[in-house]
Amino acid sequence: MDEIFTRTSVRDYRPDPVEPEKVELILRAAMQAPSARNQQAWEFVVVDDRGLIEGLSTASPYAGPVGRAPMAVVVMGDRDRMTVPQMWEQDLGACTENLMLEARHLGLGTVWIGIAPVQDRMDRISDLLGLPGNMMPFCIVAVGYPREEPVPHASRYDPSRVHRNGF
């Protein structure tokens, strides 16, 4: 899984659209994530409309890169399918990471824009996309072909942070 070690945040993209088959693959990967009690309460909005992308790029002070991407995926939790509601953010975190790793595998770049639990950001996305009340926006993932080949981070492994059988 070289993608774990080479994935990095991409904030500038070529205008080329992402092929539908690649969109499906990244969503398939997202839905393979583990979830508490297998609740799988995730939902996705794939956004490639320029006006909506511009709107998403203002949903958070950190969402500017979304406006430079040809598409974005809004990852959401469905309250109506949550059997373990206190775990929804953990489930969607795993789901989002899977999406980003598959995107890297396919030669795409991504950047994760955190939305939840900041209510005004969640409300902005809900309003922009006309989401029903049971949908809770979790994050936006900008997706596209990187303008430049991403340079992976140096190893982040730090053995001083590993403890055995207690701290």
N, C-alpha and C positions, 0 to 999 in steps of 0.2 A: 504494500500500500504506500507506494512512493508519494501519493497525493497528500498524505498526512504531513509529510516533511517538506513538500514543495508548495502547498497552498499558502497563499498570502492575500491580503486585501488588495483588490484592484479598484481604483477610483477613476480611471479614465479609459474609455472604450472606443473602438472603431464603430462606425454607424451600421455595420453589417448586421442584418437581422439574425436571430438565433433560429436554426432550423427546427421545425415542429417535432421531428423525431428526437432531437436533443432535449427539447423542453420536456417531452414525455419521459425520457430517461432520468432526468434530474428529479422529476416528480415521483417516479417509481422508486428511486433511491430514497427520497425523503420519507415515503410511506413505509419503507422497510425498517424504520427506526423502532427501537423498543419504546413501550409506553406502559405506564402504571396500570396494572390489572388489564393490560391490552385494550385500553379504552380507545386508542386511535382517534382522538377527538380533533384531528387536524383537518383544515380546509385551506384551499389556496386560491388566490386570484392572480392569474397571469395577466400582466398589464403590458401592452405594447402600443397603446394609443398615446401619442406624443403629449396631448393635453393632460391626460391623467398622470403620465410620468412626470410632467412638470409640477403638477399638484402634489404628487408624492414627494418630490424633491424638497418641498417646503414643510413637510409634516413634522420635521425635527430640525434643530439647528445643525445636525450632523448629516442630513439626508442629501446634501448637494450632489454627491456622486450619482445618485439615482437619475438626475437630470441629464447626465452624460452617457447613460446606458441605453441600449436599444429596447431593453425590456426589464421588468422587475417582477418578482414574485412576492406577494403579500401572504405571509404565513399567519394563519388564524386558528384560534381554538373555538370549537362549537360547544357552548355551555350545555346544550341539550344532550350531548353524547358523553359528557364527563361523568364517569362513575367514581373517579377519585379527583375531584376538582382542585384540591390543593396541590396536585402534581402537574397541572397543565403546562406550566412554564418549563419544567424539566423535560416533559415529553416533546414540546415544540423546540426546545434547544437541541435535543438529539436529532430531531427531524431536520432542522435547519442545517446542522453540521453535515448530515448525510447528503443533503441537496448540494452543499458547497463542495464537498469532496468529489461527488460525481461530476459536477460542473468542471472542476479542475482536470479530472480524468479525460473529459471530452474536449479539453483545450479552451475552455471558457474561463473567464475571470468573474469573481463575485466580491461583493462587500456586504456585510451584515449591518443593517441599521436597526438598532434597538428601538422598540416602540413601547411595549408593555414593560412595566406597569404604569407608565406616565399617562394619566387619564386624558389630558388635553391632546396628546399625540394620538392616542387610541381613538378619541372622538373625531379628530381631524380626518383620519383614514376612513372611519365608519361613514362620515358624512360624504367624503369624496367618492367613495365606491358604492354608496347606497346600501350598506350592509344591514341585514336584519339584526335585531337586538341580541340575539343569541350568539352572534359572531364577535369574538374578541381579538382584534389585531395584536399580533405578537411582535412581528418584525417585518422589515422590507429587505429583500435581497436583490440588489442590483445585479444584473446578469448581462454579459456580452463578451465579445472578443476583446482582449486587452489591446490597447493602443501600442503598448510595448510589452515585451516578454517580462513577466514578473520575476523579480529576484527573490528567491526564497530567503527567509530569515536564517541567521546562523542558528545552530542547535540551541534550543531553549532548555535542554535537559540540564538539571542542576541536582547532582546527587545529594547535596546538603539539605534538600527539601524532602528527601525520602527517609521515612522512619519505619522501624520494624517493631511490631508488637507493642506499640505505644509511642508517646511523644517523649 
